[in-house]
Amino acid sequence: MTCREAGPLLHARLDNELDMAGAAGIDLHLSECRACAAQYAALENLHEEIIAADLAYAPGPALERKLASRFIKSKKPRFTFFMATAAAAACAVVALVAISGRTDALDTEILDNHLRSLQPMHQVDVPSSDRHTVKPWFQGKLNFSPPVPDLSKDNFILIGGRLEVVNRQPAAAIVYRRRQHIVSLYVSPSQGPDSKTGLHEMDGYRVVHWRKNNESYWAVSDVDANDLRAFAELIRNRY
C-alpha cells in the first residue's frame, strides 16, 4: 500500500469503519511508514481533543419557543384518550428500537475491536500475567480504574491489557486466554442502572454485555457460549 492509497483511509481507520482486511492493511503500512504514522497520530490527538472539549450543543428556551411557534397550527386537533394511548405506544416502540439499535451497534464495534486485536502486534499494550502490573498501567491513561481480576484458578489466564475506544470514549481492554481462545473484556464508564448479562452471537463470535456501578462491560470471544457466560459472571459477581 502506498501513501497515496493510505491517506484517504486514515480517517476511516480512526473511526473503525474499515473491515478487518482493510484495517490490517492500514496498520501494516503505518508500521512501515513514519510519515503516515505521524499523520495518523496527529488525527488521534485531534480526536481526543474534540472529545475532551465536550462540544455538545443544547438549544436555549428562547430558540425552542421560536421553533414551536412556527410549527404549531392555530387550530389544534382534538386529542382523545385513544390518540394519547396510540402516541404513547408509538413512542415506546421508537425508544425500544433506538435502544436495540445502539446496543447492536456497540456489540458490532466491540467485535471489530476484538478482531483487530487478534492481528500481530495488536493484542496488548502491556503484556503480563500479573494483575499488579496490568492494573497500575492504566493509571493516568484513563479517568477510571478498570478491574483486572486474576481468574487463573478458573482457567482464564491473564495475558495483558490495552487502551481502546468504545462509543467514542476511552476504554480499557483486559485480555485473557481460555485454552486456545482469546477473551477480551472491555470496560468503559456508563451512567445508568445495573443490568443483567445478555449474550449476542455474531459470525461465530459471542458478546456478553452488562452494566454495573456506572460502568459498562463487554466480554467477547469465540469460546463456547457457556464458557463466556461463566467468565462474565465471574467478573460481574466480583465488581
C-alpha positions, 0 to 999 in steps of 0.5 A, spaced: 500 500 500 502 506 498 501 513 501 497 515 496 492 509 497 493 510 505 491 517 506 484 517 504 483 511 509 486 514 515 480 517 517 476 511 516 481 507 520 480 512 526 473 511 526 473 503 525 469 503 519 474 499 515 473 491 515 478 487 518 482 486 511 482 493 510 484 495 517 490 490 517 492 493 511 492 500 514 496 498 520 501 494 516 503 500 512 503 505 518 508 500 521 512 501 515 511 508 514 513 514 519 510 519 515 503 516 515 504 514 522 505 521 524 499 523 520 495 518 523 497 520 530 496 527 529 488 525 527 488 521 534 490 527 538 485 531 534 480 526 536 481 526 543 481 533 543 474 534 540 472 529 545 475 532 551 472 539 549 465 536 550 462 540 544 455 538 545 450 543 543 443 544 547 438 549 544 436 555 549 428 556 551 428 562 547 430 558 540 425 552 542 419 557 543 421 560 536 421 553 533 414 551 536 411 557 534 412 556 527 410 549 527 404 549 531 397 550 527 392 555 530 387 550 530 389 544 534 386 537 533 382 534 538 386 529 542 382 523 545 384 518 550 385 513 544 390 518 540 394 519 547 394 511 548 396 510 540 402 516 541 404 513 547 405 506 544 408 509 538 413 512 542 415 506 546 416 502 540 421 508 537 425 508 544 425 500 544 428 500 537 433 506 538 435 502 544 436 495 540 439 499 535 445 502 539 446 496 543 447 492 536 451 497 534 456 497 540 456 489 540 458 490 532 464 495 534 466 491 540 467 485 535 471 489 530 475 491 536 476 484 538 478 482 531 483 487 530 486 485 536 487 478 534 492 481 528 500 481 530 502 486 534 495 488 536 493 484 542 496 488 548 499 494 550 502 491 556 503 484 556 503 480 563 500 475 567 500 479 573 494 483 575 499 488 579 502 490 573 496 490 568 492 494 573 497 500 575 498 501 567 492 504 566 493 509 571 493 516 568 491 513 561 484 513 563 479 517 568 477 510 571 480 504 574 478 498 570 478 491 574 483 486 572 481 480 576 486 474 576 481 468 574 487 463 573 484 458 578 478 458 573 482 457 567 482 464 564 489 466 564 491 473 564 495 475 558 495 483 558 491 489 557 490 495 552 487 502 551 481 502 546 475 506 544 468 504 545 462 509 543 467 514 542 470 514 549 476 511 552 476 504 554 480 499 557 481 492 554 483 486 559 485 480 555 485 473 557 486 466 554 481 460 555 485 454 552 486 456 545 481 462 545 482 469 546 477 473 551 477 480 551 473 484 556 472 491 555 470 496 560 468 503 559 464 508 564 456 508 563 451 512 567 445 508 568 442 502 572 445 495 573 443 490 568 443 483 567 448 479 562 445 478 555 449 474 550 449 476 542 452 471 537 455 474 531 459 470 525 461 465 530 463 470 535 459 471 542 458 478 546 456 478 553 454 485 555 452 488 562 452 494 566 454 495 573 456 501 578 456 506 572 460 502 568 459 498 562 462 491 560 463 487 554 466 480 554 467 477 547 470 471 544 469 465 540 469 460 546 463 456 547 457 460 549 457 457 556 464 458 557 463 466 556 457 466 560 461 463 566 467 468 565 462 474 565 459 472 571 465 471 574 467 478 573 460 481 574 459 477 581 466 480 583 465 488 581 
